[in-house]
Amino acid sequence: MIIIVLGLAIILAVIAYNMYQENQYRKQVREQFGHSDKDALLASKTSHVRDGKESGGHGLLLKKQKKAEDAALRNLQEQDEIYAAKAKLAKPSAIKTDIELAMEDDFTDEPVHHTVIGLNNEINTQTTSATQHGNLVNLDELVQVELPWFDPRFDYLAYIALNEAQELHALPRLSNRHRFQIIGCTMDDRFQVAEPIPGVYYQGFVMGLQAVSRNGLALPEELGQFNQQVAAFAQLVGGHVRYTDLPAFVEVAQALDSFCERVDQTIAIHLVSRSSISGLELRSAVEGVGFNLAEDGTFHYPDENGNPMFVLASLDNSPFTGALLNNQAYRGFSMLFDIPHIPAGEKTFDLFMDLAVKLSGQLSLDLVNDKMEEVSTPWLKDVRNYVLARQEEMLKVGIKPGSKQSLRLFS
């Protein structure tokens, strides 16, 4: 009897501890992405935008950037049919070696080097889990590998371990409004973006759906659809699947999405002429201070690495083109400061304002807000403080403004 009571007590203690851990986890998520204090002085100048929709505010404007269509989403039905046909003819190889994995990080500033799956231990062909299930790669170890292409806070991940080596004849069909990536583990234990390259055989895949972006948060139904699509692909190639825990992921993603929606803003400073300026004069002035005309019809100011930093657009969002610039007169233009896309710091915002003031003087333009009211020095100071505060919020949750991670999250 005493043993039974003790057993029940231990079980209750474990349940209580698990509940405590879950509450602590939820508290940590809320604290990490919790709502910031609002500055009453700036409340009337703030505009929050998701999917290009504006709400409230004057003086700040968020313009949604144009995005190129994801190549992986093109001709999906055709790719799927090609893959299904060629997969039946594939003759997989069973060659496998143990080497160190080194890959270029697409979303951090420095190359990231990892050891082959197993956390600094070479893969052993006698690994129990892999041998029992007939998998070429151990699913337990595959899940533990940190890949630079993904961020588990906003990428919903599925892992596939193959029973036999496979070529990827075409990208699988993953129809969704959200961006996805497929990373393959080759037979020499290297991770790379999975591509249909003849002679390249894979032993596993990590498939990620970006669930948080400027398109909004992926719905649970969309994540479920992704799971079904991955399962269909795994069945086609003969592999075992493991998914990220869905409820836990959704909880973190929802908190992150709310945070992103709050900080995702673009400052717009308008430079307006009291009469008009010629396109030739405008182009000469903006190129003279470092802007370059881009394919999307806006001027971009590059950072030290040549990546776009500030954007200069026409007041009515019509594209600047060579012909129009040579023959058209303009009332003015807007300079845009995309908060998540631009490196944090006072110097960056000061450079933005220096360029605006310089162009204002050269072209005799007035600096105005969205209501066409001339901006004052106190107003600019408030905006500067507001920008720095939002970028500081991002840094606190480990999202560096202007980084590849931030550019992907806020895209």
Rosetta blueprint (number, residue, H / E / L):
1 M L
2 I H
3 I H
4 I H
5 V H
6 L H
7 G H
8 L H
9 A H
10 I H
11 I H
12 L H
13 A H
14 V H
15 I H
16 A H
17 Y H
18 N H
19 M H
20 Y H
21 Q H
22 E H
23 N H
24 Q H
25 Y H
26 R H
27 K H
28 Q H
29 V H
30 R H
31 E H
32 Q H
33 F L
34 G L
35 H L
36 S L
37 D L
38 K L
39 D L
40 A L
41 L L
42 L L
43 A H
44 S H
45 K H
46 T L
47 S L
48 H L
49 V L
50 R E
51 D L
52 G L
53 K E
54 E L
55 S L
56 G L
57 G L
58 H L
59 G L
60 L E
61 L L
62 L L
63 K L
64 K L
65 Q L
66 K L
67 K L
68 A L
69 E L
70 D L
71 A H
72 A H
73 L H
74 R L
75 N L
76 L H
77 Q H
78 E H
79 Q H
80 D H
81 E H
82 I H
83 Y H
84 A H
85 A H
86 K H
87 A H
88 K L
89 L L
90 A L
91 K L
92 P L
93 S L
94 A L
95 I L
96 K L
97 T L
98 D L
99 I L
100 E L
101 L L
102 A E
103 M E
104 E L
105 D L
106 D L
107 F L
108 T L
109 D L
110 E L
111 P L
112 V E
113 H E
114 H L
115 T L
116 V L
117 I L
118 G L
119 L L
120 N L
121 N L
122 E L
123 I L
124 N L
125 T L
126 Q L
127 T L
128 T H
129 S H
130 A H
131 T H
132 Q H
133 H H
134 G L
135 N L
136 L L
137 V L
138 N L
139 L H
140 D H
141 E H
142 L H
143 V H
144 Q H
145 V L
146 E L
147 L L
148 P L
149 W L
150 F L
151 D L
152 P L
153 R L
154 F L
155 D E
156 Y E
157 L E
158 A E
159 Y E
160 I E
161 A E
162 L E
163 N E
164 E E
165 A E
166 Q E
167 E E
168 L L
169 H L
170 A L
171 L L
172 P L
173 R L
174 L L
175 S L
176 N L
177 R L
178 H L
179 R L
180 F E
181 Q E
182 I E
183 I E
184 G E
185 C E
186 T E
187 M L
188 D L
189 D L
190 R L
191 F E
192 Q E
193 V E
194 A L
195 E L
196 P L
197 I L
198 P L
199 G L
200 V L
201 Y E
202 Y E
203 Q E
204 G E
205 F E
206 V E
207 M E
208 G E
209 L E
210 Q E
211 A L
212 V E
213 S E
214 R L
215 N L
216 G E
217 L E
218 A L
219 L L
220 P H
221 E H
222 E H
223 L H
224 G H
225 Q H
226 F H
227 N H
228 Q H
229 Q H
230 V H
231 A H
232 A H
233 F H
234 A H
235 Q H
236 L H
237 V H
238 G L
239 G E
240 H E
241 V E
242 R E
243 Y E
244 T L
245 D L
246 L H
247 P H
248 A H
249 F H
250 V H
251 E H
252 V H
253 A H
254 Q H
255 A H
256 L H
257 D H
258 S H
259 F H
260 C H
261 E H
262 R H
263 V H
264 D L
265 Q L
266 T E
267 I E
268 A E
269 I E
270 H E
271 L E
272 V E
273 S E
274 R E
275 S E
276 S E
277 I E
278 S E
279 G H
280 L H
281 E H
282 L H
283 R H
284 S H
285 A H
286 V H
287 E H
288 G H
289 V L
290 G L
291 F L
292 N E
293 L E
294 A L
295 E L
296 D L
297 G L
298 T L
299 F E
300 H E
301 Y E
302 P E
303 D L
304 E L
305 N L
306 G L
307 N L
308 P E
309 M E
310 F E
311 V E
312 L E
313 A E
314 S E
315 L L
316 D L
317 N L
318 S L
319 P L
320 F L
321 T L
322 G H
323 A H
324 L H
325 L H
326 N H
327 N H
328 Q L
329 A E
330 Y E
331 R E
332 G E
333 F E
334 S E
335 M E
336 L E
337 F E
338 D E
339 I H
340 P H
341 H H
342 I L
343 P L
344 A L
345 G L
346 E H
347 K H
348 T H
349 F H
350 D H
351 L H
352 F H
353 M H
354 D H
355 L H
356 A H
357 V H
358 K H
359 L H
360 S H
361 G H
362 Q H
363 L H
364 S L
365 L L
366 D E
367 L E
368 V E
369 N L
370 D L
371 K L
372 M L
373 E L
374 E E
375 V L
376 S L
377 T H
378 P H
379 W H
380 L H
381 K H
382 D H
383 V H
384 R H
385 N H
386 Y H
387 V H
388 L H
389 A H
390 R H
391 Q H
392 E H
393 E H
394 M H
395 L H
396 K H
397 V L
398 G L
399 I L
400 K L
401 P L
402 G L
403 S L
404 K H
405 Q H
406 S H
407 L H
408 R H
409 L H
410 F L
411 S L
